[in-house]
Amino acid sequence: MTTPGGHLSEEPQEERGAPGSRDAGSDEPSGGPTDRPSGTYRGDESVPDHGAEGGAEGDDQTP
C-alpha cells in the first residue's frame, strides 16, 4: 500500500510521447485551443447593442 502524499516515480518520457506532444492549449488561463485562427470572426459581436441609452431589455425608463 502506498502512503498518501508519497512520491511516485514518473513514467519514462518515451511512454509519454515527444516533448510537447500533449500541449494543445494556450499559455494563458482560459485561452482555449491554439489551433483557432487569429483575428475576429466575421459577425462576431462580443457586446449586444441595447440602444442609445444602454437600457437592458424590459427596463422601461420612459417618463
PyMOL Python script that loads the backbone (N, CA, C, O; Angstrom):
from pymol import cmd

cmd.read_pdbstr("""\
ATOM      1  N   MET A   1       0.843  -1.180   0.000  1.00  0.00           N
ATOM      2  CA  MET A   1       0.000   0.000   0.000  1.00  0.00           C
ATOM      3  C   MET A   1       0.886   1.240   0.000  1.00  0.00           C
ATOM      4  O   MET A   1       1.936   1.266   0.642  1.00  0.00           O
ATOM      5  N   THR A   2       0.452   2.264  -0.726  1.00  0.00           N
ATOM      6  CA  THR A   2       1.253   3.484  -0.790  1.00  0.00           C
ATOM      7  C   THR A   2       0.817   4.457   0.289  1.00  0.00           C
ATOM      8  O   THR A   2      -0.327   4.444   0.743  1.00  0.00           O
ATOM      9  N   THR A   3       1.738   5.280   0.676  1.00  0.00           N
ATOM     10  CA  THR A   3       1.467   6.297   1.681  1.00  0.00           C
ATOM     11  C   THR A   3       0.841   7.511   1.002  1.00  0.00           C
ATOM     12  O   THR A   3       1.369   7.979  -0.007  1.00  0.00           O
ATOM     13  N   PRO A   4      -0.270   8.036   1.523  1.00  0.00           N
ATOM     14  CA  PRO A   4      -0.835   9.246   0.925  1.00  0.00           C
ATOM     15  C   PRO A   4       0.200  10.364   0.903  1.00  0.00           C
ATOM     16  O   PRO A   4       0.860  10.628   1.908  1.00  0.00           O
ATOM     17  N   GLY A   5       0.336  11.011  -0.233  1.00  0.00           N
ATOM     18  CA  GLY A   5       1.316  12.079  -0.365  1.00  0.00           C
ATOM     19  C   GLY A   5       2.710  11.565  -0.664  1.00  0.00           C
ATOM     20  O   GLY A   5       3.642  12.353  -0.822  1.00  0.00           O
ATOM     21  N   GLY A   6       2.862  10.248  -0.745  1.00  0.00           N
ATOM     22  CA  GLY A   6       4.171   9.680  -1.041  1.00  0.00           C
ATOM     23  C   GLY A   6       4.547   9.911  -2.493  1.00  0.00           C
ATOM     24  O   GLY A   6       3.668  10.032  -3.347  1.00  0.00           O
ATOM     25  N   HIS A   7       5.833   9.974  -2.785  1.00  0.00           N
ATOM     26  CA  HIS A   7       6.305  10.237  -4.140  1.00  0.00           C
ATOM     27  C   HIS A   7       6.190   8.983  -4.994  1.00  0.00           C
ATOM     28  O   HIS A   7       6.620   7.902  -4.594  1.00  0.00           O
ATOM     29  N   LEU A   8       5.611   9.140  -6.160  1.00  0.00           N
ATOM     30  CA  LEU A   8       5.550   8.056  -7.130  1.00  0.00           C
ATOM     31  C   LEU A   8       6.529   8.385  -8.248  1.00  0.00           C
ATOM     32  O   LEU A   8       6.700   9.548  -8.613  1.00  0.00           O
ATOM     33  N   SER A   9       7.165   7.363  -8.785  1.00  0.00           N
ATOM     34  CA  SER A   9       8.111   7.627  -9.865  1.00  0.00           C
ATOM     35  C   SER A   9       7.353   7.991 -11.140  1.00  0.00           C
ATOM     36  O   SER A   9       6.260   7.484 -11.394  1.00  0.00           O
ATOM     37  N   GLU A  10       7.945   8.866 -11.925  1.00  0.00           N
ATOM     38  CA  GLU A  10       7.324   9.293 -13.173  1.00  0.00           C
ATOM     39  C   GLU A  10       7.499   8.217 -14.228  1.00  0.00           C
ATOM     40  O   GLU A  10       8.446   7.432 -14.178  1.00  0.00           O
ATOM     41  N   GLU A  11       6.571   8.186 -15.195  1.00  0.00           N
ATOM     42  CA  GLU A  11       6.712   7.259 -16.302  1.00  0.00           C
ATOM     43  C   GLU A  11       7.811   7.775 -17.225  1.00  0.00           C
ATOM     44  O   GLU A  11       8.030   8.984 -17.296  1.00  0.00           O
ATOM     45  N   PRO A  12       8.499   6.897 -17.924  1.00  0.00           N
ATOM     46  CA  PRO A  12       9.565   7.344 -18.830  1.00  0.00           C
ATOM     47  C   PRO A  12       9.012   8.233 -19.948  1.00  0.00           C
ATOM     48  O   PRO A  12       7.866   8.070 -20.365  1.00  0.00           O
ATOM     49  N   GLN A  13       9.822   9.165 -20.428  1.00  0.00           N
ATOM     50  CA  GLN A  13       9.389  10.089 -21.480  1.00  0.00           C
ATOM     51  C   GLN A  13       8.935   9.349 -22.730  1.00  0.00           C
ATOM     52  O   GLN A  13       7.988   9.787 -23.384  1.00  0.00           O
ATOM     53  N   GLU A  14       9.579   8.244 -23.080  1.00  0.00           N
ATOM     54  CA  GLU A  14       9.197   7.523 -24.300  1.00  0.00           C
ATOM     55  C   GLU A  14       7.778   6.952 -24.210  1.00  0.00           C
ATOM     56  O   GLU A  14       7.148   6.713 -25.241  1.00  0.00           O
ATOM     57  N   GLU A  15       7.270   6.731 -23.000  1.00  0.00           N
ATOM     58  CA  GLU A  15       5.889   6.276 -22.838  1.00  0.00           C
ATOM     59  C   GLU A  15       4.906   7.436 -22.913  1.00  0.00           C
ATOM     60  O   GLU A  15       3.722   7.230 -23.183  1.00  0.00           O
ATOM     61  N   ARG A  16       5.382   8.642 -22.677  1.00  0.00           N
ATOM     62  CA  ARG A  16       4.513   9.825 -22.687  1.00  0.00           C
ATOM     63  C   ARG A  16       4.436  10.474 -24.056  1.00  0.00           C
ATOM     64  O   ARG A  16       3.534  11.276 -24.297  1.00  0.00           O
ATOM     65  N   GLY A  17       5.341  10.158 -24.950  1.00  0.00           N
ATOM     66  CA  GLY A  17       5.362  10.797 -26.259  1.00  0.00           C
ATOM     67  C   GLY A  17       6.434  11.867 -26.308  1.00  0.00           C
ATOM     68  O   GLY A  17       7.130  12.127 -25.326  1.00  0.00           O
ATOM     69  N   ALA A  18       6.549  12.471 -27.459  1.00  0.00           N
ATOM     70  CA  ALA A  18       7.562  13.507 -27.651  1.00  0.00           C
ATOM     71  C   ALA A  18       7.260  14.715 -26.770  1.00  0.00           C
ATOM     72  O   ALA A  18       6.094  14.997 -26.491  1.00  0.00           O
ATOM     73  N   PRO A  19       8.294  15.433 -26.326  1.00  0.00           N
ATOM     74  CA  PRO A  19       8.054  16.631 -25.520  1.00  0.00           C
ATOM     75  C   PRO A  19       7.129  17.606 -26.252  1.00  0.00           C
ATOM     76  O   PRO A  19       7.354  17.925 -27.419  1.00  0.00           O
ATOM     77  N   GLY A  20       6.109  18.068 -25.573  1.00  0.00           N
ATOM     78  CA  GLY A  20       5.150  18.994 -26.158  1.00  0.00           C
ATOM     79  C   GLY A  20       4.032  18.335 -26.933  1.00  0.00           C
ATOM     80  O   GLY A  20       3.142  19.028 -27.427  1.00  0.00           O
ATOM     81  N   SER A  21       4.047  17.002 -27.058  1.00  0.00           N
ATOM     82  CA  SER A  21       3.030  16.335 -27.869  1.00  0.00           C
ATOM     83  C   SER A  21       1.641  16.421 -27.258  1.00  0.00           C
ATOM     84  O   SER A  21       0.645  16.316 -27.975  1.00  0.00           O
ATOM     85  N   ARG A  22       1.558  16.608 -25.953  1.00  0.00           N
ATOM     86  CA  ARG A  22       0.253  16.732 -25.304  1.00  0.00           C
ATOM     87  C   ARG A  22      -0.169  18.186 -25.145  1.00  0.00           C
ATOM     88  O   ARG A  22      -1.273  18.461 -24.674  1.00  0.00           O
ATOM     89  N   ASP A  23       0.673  19.095 -25.520  1.00  0.00           N
ATOM     90  CA  ASP A  23       0.385  20.509 -25.343  1.00  0.00           C
ATOM     91  C   ASP A  23      -0.545  20.974 -26.456  1.00  0.00           C
ATOM     92  O   ASP A  23      -0.107  21.189 -27.586  1.00  0.00           O
ATOM     93  N   ALA A  24      -1.823  21.129 -26.140  1.00  0.00           N
ATOM     94  CA  ALA A  24      -2.792  21.557 -27.144  1.00  0.00           C
ATOM     95  C   ALA A  24      -3.483  22.847 -26.733  1.00  0.00           C
ATOM     96  O   ALA A  24      -4.451  23.261 -27.371  1.00  0.00           O
ATOM     97  N   GLY A  25      -3.004  23.478 -25.687  1.00  0.00           N
ATOM     98  CA  GLY A  25      -3.708  24.650 -25.179  1.00  0.00           C
ATOM     99  C   GLY A  25      -2.879  25.909 -25.216  1.00  0.00           C
ATOM    100  O   GLY A  25      -1.739  25.922 -25.680  1.00  0.00           O
ATOM    101  N   SER A  26      -3.469  26.942 -24.726  1.00  0.00           N
ATOM    102  CA  SER A  26      -2.845  28.254 -24.681  1.00  0.00           C
ATOM    103  C   SER A  26      -1.941  28.369 -23.462  1.00  0.00           C
ATOM    104  O   SER A  26      -2.065  27.600 -22.508  1.00  0.00           O
ATOM    105  N   ASP A  27      -1.042  29.325 -23.504  1.00  0.00           N
ATOM    106  CA  ASP A  27      -0.198  29.614 -22.346  1.00  0.00           C
ATOM    107  C   ASP A  27      -0.927  30.491 -21.335  1.00  0.00           C
ATOM    108  O   ASP A  27      -0.458  30.663 -20.210  1.00  0.00           O
ATOM    109  N   GLU A  28      -2.074  31.048 -21.729  1.00  0.00           N
ATOM    110  CA  GLU A  28      -2.853  31.918 -20.861  1.00  0.00           C
ATOM    111  C   GLU A  28      -4.041  31.161 -20.274  1.00  0.00           C
ATOM    112  O   GLU A  28      -4.623  30.319 -20.957  1.00  0.00           O
ATOM    113  N   PRO A  29      -4.415  31.442 -19.022  1.00  0.00           N
ATOM    114  CA  PRO A  29      -5.605  30.824 -18.451  1.00  0.00           C
ATOM    115  C   PRO A  29      -6.837  31.166 -19.284  1.00  0.00           C
ATOM    116  O   PRO A  29      -6.999  32.306 -19.718  1.00  0.00           O
ATOM    117  N   SER A  30      -7.684  30.202 -19.500  1.00  0.00           N
ATOM    118  CA  SER A  30      -8.911  30.354 -20.296  1.00  0.00           C
ATOM    119  C   SER A  30      -8.607  30.790 -21.721  1.00  0.00           C
ATOM    120  O   SER A  30      -9.447  31.415 -22.369  1.00  0.00           O
ATOM    121  N   GLY A  31      -7.428  30.470 -22.211  1.00  0.00           N
ATOM    122  CA  GLY A  31      -7.050  30.869 -23.559  1.00  0.00           C
ATOM    123  C   GLY A  31      -7.640  29.999 -24.639  1.00  0.00           C
ATOM    124  O   GLY A  31      -7.733  30.432 -25.787  1.00  0.00           O
ATOM    125  N   GLY A  32      -8.042  28.783 -24.311  1.00  0.00           N
ATOM    126  CA  GLY A  32      -8.622  27.893 -25.301  1.00  0.00           C
ATOM    127  C   GLY A  32      -7.562  27.244 -26.169  1.00  0.00           C
ATOM    128  O   GLY A  32      -6.367  27.459 -25.968  1.00  0.00           O
ATOM    129  N   PRO A  33      -7.999  26.453 -27.133  1.00  0.00           N
ATOM    130  CA  PRO A  33      -7.044  25.769 -28.001  1.00  0.00           C
ATOM    131  C   PRO A  33      -6.279  26.753 -28.883  1.00  0.00           C
ATOM    132  O   PRO A  33      -6.779  27.826 -29.218  1.00  0.00           O
ATOM    133  N   THR A  34      -5.068  26.370 -29.247  1.00  0.00           N
ATOM    134  CA  THR A  34      -4.223  27.271 -30.023  1.00  0.00           C
ATOM    135  C   THR A  34      -4.419  27.107 -31.517  1.00  0.00           C
ATOM    136  O   THR A  34      -3.798  27.836 -32.290  1.00  0.00           O
ATOM    137  N   ASP A  35      -5.267  26.170 -31.960  1.00  0.00           N
ATOM    138  CA  ASP A  35      -5.455  25.975 -33.392  1.00  0.00           C
ATOM    139  C   ASP A  35      -6.554  26.868 -33.963  1.00  0.00           C
ATOM    140  O   ASP A  35      -6.943  26.704 -35.120  1.00  0.00           O
ATOM    141  N   ARG A  36      -7.058  27.810 -33.163  1.00  0.00           N
ATOM    142  CA  ARG A  36      -8.050  28.750 -33.669  1.00  0.00           C
ATOM    143  C   ARG A  36      -7.367  29.759 -34.581  1.00  0.00           C
ATOM    144  O   ARG A  36      -6.226  30.146 -34.328  1.00  0.00           O
ATOM    145  N   PRO A  37      -8.048  30.190 -35.637  1.00  0.00           N
ATOM    146  CA  PRO A  37      -7.459  31.236 -36.476  1.00  0.00           C
ATOM    147  C   PRO A  37      -7.391  32.551 -35.705  1.00  0.00           C
ATOM    148  O   PRO A  37      -8.256  32.841 -34.878  1.00  0.00           O
ATOM    149  N   SER A  38      -6.367  33.337 -35.980  1.00  0.00           N
ATOM    150  CA  SER A  38      -6.253  34.617 -35.297  1.00  0.00           C
ATOM    151  C   SER A  38      -7.183  35.631 -35.942  1.00  0.00           C
ATOM    152  O   SER A  38      -7.628  35.443 -37.074  1.00  0.00           O
ATOM    153  N   GLY A  39      -7.469  36.680 -35.238  1.00  0.00           N
ATOM    154  CA  GLY A  39      -8.319  37.729 -35.770  1.00  0.00           C
ATOM    155  C   GLY A  39      -9.758  37.577 -35.322  1.00  0.00           C
ATOM    156  O   GLY A  39     -10.087  36.712 -34.511  1.00  0.00           O
ATOM    157  N   THR A  40     -10.611  38.433 -35.864  1.00  0.00           N
ATOM    158  CA  THR A  40     -12.013  38.468 -35.481  1.00  0.00           C
ATOM    159  C   THR A  40     -12.839  37.643 -36.449  1.00  0.00           C
ATOM    160  O   THR A  40     -12.640  37.699 -37.663  1.00  0.00           O
ATOM    161  N   TYR A  41     -13.756  36.885 -35.905  1.00  0.00           N
ATOM    162  CA  TYR A  41     -14.686  36.116 -36.724  1.00  0.00           C
ATOM    163  C   TYR A  41     -15.728  37.067 -37.279  1.00  0.00           C
ATOM    164  O   TYR A  41     -16.278  37.882 -36.538  1.00  0.00           O
ATOM    165  N   ARG A  42     -16.010  36.977 -38.579  1.00  0.00           N
ATOM    166  CA  ARG A  42     -16.984  37.881 -39.195  1.00  0.00           C
ATOM    167  C   ARG A  42     -18.355  37.674 -38.558  1.00  0.00           C
ATOM    168  O   ARG A  42     -18.846  36.548 -38.483  1.00  0.00           O
ATOM    169  N   GLY A  43     -18.966  38.753 -38.103  1.00  0.00           N
ATOM    170  CA  GLY A  43     -20.267  38.678 -37.459  1.00  0.00           C
ATOM    171  C   GLY A  43     -20.181  38.465 -35.962  1.00  0.00           C
ATOM    172  O   GLY A  43     -21.207  38.420 -35.283  1.00  0.00           O
ATOM    173  N   ASP A  44     -18.978  38.334 -35.439  1.00  0.00           N
ATOM    174  CA  ASP A  44     -18.811  38.108 -34.003  1.00  0.00           C
ATOM    175  C   ASP A  44     -19.018  39.420 -33.260  1.00  0.00           C
ATOM    176  O   ASP A  44     -18.294  40.391 -33.480  1.00  0.00           O
ATOM    177  N   GLU A  45     -19.989  39.439 -32.399  1.00  0.00           N
ATOM    178  CA  GLU A  45     -20.257  40.618 -31.576  1.00  0.00           C
ATOM    179  C   GLU A  45     -20.080  40.215 -30.124  1.00  0.00           C
ATOM    180  O   GLU A  45     -20.773  39.320 -29.640  1.00  0.00           O
ATOM    181  N   SER A  46     -19.172  40.858 -29.432  1.00  0.00           N
ATOM    182  CA  SER A  46     -18.935  40.490 -28.043  1.00  0.00           C
ATOM    183  C   SER A  46     -19.904  41.184 -27.090  1.00  0.00           C
ATOM    184  O   SER A  46     -20.137  40.700 -25.983  1.00  0.00           O
ATOM    185  N   VAL A  47     -20.473  42.322 -27.515  1.00  0.00           N
ATOM    186  CA  VAL A  47     -21.401  43.061 -26.667  1.00  0.00           C
ATOM    187  C   VAL A  47     -22.655  43.352 -27.485  1.00  0.00           C
ATOM    188  O   VAL A  47     -22.560  43.965 -28.548  1.00  0.00           O
ATOM    189  N   PRO A  48     -23.824  42.929 -27.015  1.00  0.00           N
ATOM    190  CA  PRO A  48     -25.046  43.206 -27.768  1.00  0.00           C
ATOM    191  C   PRO A  48     -25.394  44.691 -27.728  1.00  0.00           C
ATOM    192  O   PRO A  48     -25.061  45.388 -26.770  1.00  0.00           O
ATOM    193  N   ASP A  49     -26.059  45.164 -28.762  1.00  0.00           N
ATOM    194  CA  ASP A  49     -26.469  46.561 -28.850  1.00  0.00           C
ATOM    195  C   ASP A  49     -27.792  46.735 -28.115  1.00  0.00           C
ATOM    196  O   ASP A  49     -28.783  46.096 -28.472  1.00  0.00           O
ATOM    197  N   HIS A  50     -27.824  47.587 -27.098  1.00  0.00           N
ATOM    198  CA  HIS A  50     -29.038  47.827 -26.313  1.00  0.00           C
ATOM    199  C   HIS A  50     -29.645  49.191 -26.599  1.00  0.00           C
ATOM    200  O   HIS A  50     -30.506  49.649 -25.847  1.00  0.00           O
ATOM    201  N   GLY A  51     -29.225  49.837 -27.649  1.00  0.00           N
ATOM    202  CA  GLY A  51     -29.786  51.136 -27.982  1.00  0.00           C
ATOM    203  C   GLY A  51     -28.927  52.272 -27.468  1.00  0.00           C
ATOM    204  O   GLY A  51     -27.874  52.053 -26.868  1.00  0.00           O
ATOM    205  N   ALA A  52     -29.389  53.490 -27.709  1.00  0.00           N
ATOM    206  CA  ALA A  52     -28.610  54.683 -27.379  1.00  0.00           C
ATOM    207  C   ALA A  52     -28.424  54.885 -25.878  1.00  0.00           C
ATOM    208  O   ALA A  52     -27.356  55.318 -25.445  1.00  0.00           O
ATOM    209  N   GLU A  53     -29.453  54.577 -25.072  1.00  0.00           N
ATOM    210  CA  GLU A  53     -29.360  54.816 -23.628  1.00  0.00           C
ATOM    211  C   GLU A  53     -28.724  53.657 -22.874  1.00  0.00           C
ATOM    212  O   GLU A  53     -28.369  53.795 -21.704  1.00  0.00           O
ATOM    213  N   GLY A  54     -28.581  52.525 -23.533  1.00  0.00           N
ATOM    214  CA  GLY A  54     -27.931  51.393 -22.894  1.00  0.00           C
ATOM    215  C   GLY A  54     -28.793  50.663 -21.901  1.00  0.00           C
ATOM    216  O   GLY A  54     -28.268  49.917 -21.074  1.00  0.00           O
ATOM    217  N   GLY A  55     -30.109  50.848 -21.948  1.00  0.00           N
ATOM    218  CA  GLY A  55     -31.006  50.158 -21.025  1.00  0.00           C
ATOM    219  C   GLY A  55     -31.121  48.691 -21.366  1.00  0.00           C
ATOM    220  O   GLY A  55     -31.019  48.312 -22.532  1.00  0.00           O
ATOM    221  N   ALA A  56     -31.328  47.870 -20.370  1.00  0.00           N
ATOM    222  CA  ALA A  56     -31.491  46.440 -20.581  1.00  0.00           C
ATOM    223  C   ALA A  56     -32.887  46.155 -21.110  1.00  0.00           C
ATOM    224  O   ALA A  56     -33.797  46.968 -20.950  1.00  0.00           O
ATOM    225  N   GLU A  57     -33.051  44.998 -21.741  1.00  0.00           N
ATOM    226  CA  GLU A  57     -34.346  44.601 -22.271  1.00  0.00           C
ATOM    227  C   GLU A  57     -35.363  44.524 -21.139  1.00  0.00           C
ATOM    228  O   GLU A  57     -35.084  43.933 -20.096  1.00  0.00           O
ATOM    229  N   GLY A  58     -36.537  45.116 -21.334  1.00  0.00           N
ATOM    230  CA  GLY A  58     -37.557  45.105 -20.294  1.00  0.00           C
ATOM    231  C   GLY A  58     -37.383  46.215 -19.278  1.00  0.00           C
ATOM    232  O   GLY A  58     -38.181  46.325 -18.347  1.00  0.00           O
ATOM    233  N   ASP A  59     -36.370  47.032 -19.432  1.00  0.00           N
ATOM    234  CA  ASP A  59     -36.093  48.123 -18.497  1.00  0.00           C
ATOM    235  C   ASP A  59     -36.678  49.406 -19.080  1.00  0.00           C
ATOM    236  O   ASP A  59     -35.957  50.202 -19.682  1.00  0.00           O
ATOM    237  N   ASP A  60     -37.973  49.607 -18.903  1.00  0.00           N
ATOM    238  CA  ASP A  60     -38.666  50.753 -19.487  1.00  0.00           C
ATOM    239  C   ASP A  60     -38.487  51.969 -18.590  1.00  0.00           C
ATOM    240  O   ASP A  60     -39.053  52.041 -17.500  1.00  0.00           O
ATOM    241  N   GLN A  61     -37.688  52.928 -19.064  1.00  0.00           N
ATOM    242  CA  GLN A  61     -37.425  54.132 -18.281  1.00  0.00           C
ATOM    243  C   GLN A  61     -38.046  55.356 -18.931  1.00  0.00           C
ATOM    244  O   GLN A  61     -37.571  56.474 -18.728  1.00  0.00           O
ATOM    245  N   THR A  62     -39.113  55.157 -19.718  1.00  0.00           N
ATOM    246  CA  THR A  62     -39.776  56.267 -20.392  1.00  0.00           C
ATOM    247  C   THR A  62     -40.566  57.089 -19.374  1.00  0.00           C
ATOM    248  O   THR A  62     -41.324  56.510 -18.596  1.00  0.00           O
ATOM    249  N   PRO A  63     -40.414  58.446 -19.349  1.00  0.00           N
ATOM    250  CA  PRO A  63     -41.133  59.278 -18.369  1.00  0.00           C
ATOM    251  C   PRO A  63     -42.611  59.356 -18.664  1.00  0.00           C
ATOM    252  O   PRO A  63     -43.352  60.015 -17.935  1.00  0.00           O
TER     253      PRO A  63
END
""", "prot")
cmd.dss("prot")
cmd.show_as("cartoon", "prot")
cmd.util.cbc("prot")
cmd.orient("prot")
